[in-house]
Amino acid sequence: MNRYVLFLLFIVSFLLDSCVEKELDFSSIKSQNWESKWAIPLIDSRLTLEDFLNDTTGIINTNENGLITLVYQSEELISFGAGQITAIPDQEKLENKNFDLPLIPPGISGEVPVQFSFTFELEEEGLRIDSIISKSGYYHFKVITNLNRDVANANFTVPNFVRIDNGQPLNFPFDFSNPEGLELLERDTLIDLSNYILVFDHAFSDTNEVVINCIVYFEGDENPVNNPYFITIDNAFTDLDFYRFYGYAGHRSISMDDTISLSLFNINDAGSFSFGEGSVKLTIDVLNSFGLPVLLDITTFRAYHGGSEPDSVDVWIFGQGSPSVIELNSPNINQVGEYAFTEVITENSNINEVLDISPNKMYVEILGDLNYDENPDNTNFVLDTSAIKIDLSLELELFGSAENFKIADTVDFNMNNLDEIESLVFVVSVNNGFPINAEVQLEFVDSVYNVVQTLLQNNEMLMLAAPVSSAPDYKVIFPTNKVTEIEIIGEELKNLQMARKILITAILSTTSGQVVKIYDDYDITLQLGAKIGLSF
């Protein structure tokens, strides 16, 4: 049987495990010439909290007085990264400009400036780039012209694209000499943008404008001057990614979800455990490294325990009916690359009432609303490492009361060679240092779950709660002792040979609904023996 962290569960778990998992070798007993009745000690053990808390999925904390607190956290840290916020799409821009060559004598040099511009696109309109430190990407530049000079070249400069290593703008020349008199000249180049900063000046324009300055150099010759000439440039950008983005990233909403598993309630069927005032704390911790305004809207926060009534309850972190909206702290421009921390301790939540259904999981859906004020004048920054990480934790101080807290489980069972056994009596002695009562019922079933024998039909009390002191300590004063005999005779023994599993039901309660606290020095002394009557 699984051992669960909750102190109401682990006591019965150990008792029942010990009873059914210890096999008696009846074949060796009946082969001896013994008396007709024998007493066999099976267990003499002292159990502490350490014997039961080592299987928990939560974090175990103990305060200076020894009071136990269990901490359950979200299964996965919810997070989303920069790629979900700002992406630079592939794009292609085709621009054409006409220009005239001045009439100059052969052998004399001249030059003509030609300027191009286009808008660098983001995912949607209204987004603004101030600058981008590029991580990767390619700029495929292709140019076509009908220039018919024997000696000519062109120099292209893109002032928006600045090399990181030397601070110089992107510059590349092309040879436009055309002594063969071709109708069209075509040139291209591929530029790796991983070494560049993309900078945009919005002083005179609110668009993400890229400017390309071209100077055409040529010598006068005998070829006719066919003004106007043209230059067509094809600008293609692919696989662009960034280390840092500065500008306005736009209004975006991203949905996230996560689950907290509360394994301590997995086998609860009915009844309730009520946590004492101040013993439950629900905390939401958020780390945000995006340099922009963020709201988190918890659209769904629900606790579930299938089979109970009700089987789910909504969690209200700021009180029923109040919006579950959290405004996050964000790093400022001097904290680029750092996380800003936001902590919400939900003092007005209904989490105590939620735990009345003994939920085994809590599910949350969160809508992240970025640049929620939709102000395009905001200056955002986003790094490739930027992320929002949300951690939910539930702290349960073991302080409260139980009322008919019902648990159920199934264990394997197999007891053969009982033909010469007349009677079998288990004797259980429990010296209990915990403030918990335990009533237990055992049903033995065959391979298809038909009940073949029932023990402890009246929910026998196997363990009596130890009395506790008054507030605020609620600490056990002295342990209690209870001895229980479980007798199996006649047809009941034959029925046991057909059993393959035991259905275990336990009802756990504190005395008269009294609140108690569980400390790390509590223990149980358990003694288990068997009396066997043989027939010859």
Buried (B, 14 or more C-beta within 10 A) or exposed (E): BEBBBBBBBBBBBBBBBBBBEEEBEBEEBBEEEEEEEEEEEBBEEEBEBEBBBEEBBBEBEEEEEBBBBBBBBBEEBBBBBBEBBBEBEEBEBEBEBEBEBEEBEEEEEBEBEBEBBBEBBBEEEEBBBBBBBBBEBBBBBBBBBBBBBBBBBBBBBBBBBBEEEEEEBBEBBBEBBBEEEEEEBEBEEEBEBBBBBBBBEEEEEEBBBBBBBBBBBBBBBEBEBEEEBBBBBBBBBBEBBBBBBBBBBBBBEEEBEBBBBBBBBBBBBBBBBBBBEEBBBBBBBBBBBBBBBBBBBBEEBBBBBEEBEEEBBEBBBBEEEEEBBBEBBBBEEEEBEEBBEBEBEBEEBBBBBBBBBBBBBBBBBBBBBBBBEEEEEBEBBBBBEBBBBBBBBBBBBBBBBBBEBBBEBBBEBEBEBBEEBBBBBBBBBBBBBBBBBBBBBBBBBBEEEEEBBBBBEEEBBBBBBBBBEEEEEBBBEEBBEBEBEBEBEEEBBEBBBBBBBBBBBBBBBBBEEBBBBBBBEBBBBBBBBBBBBBEE
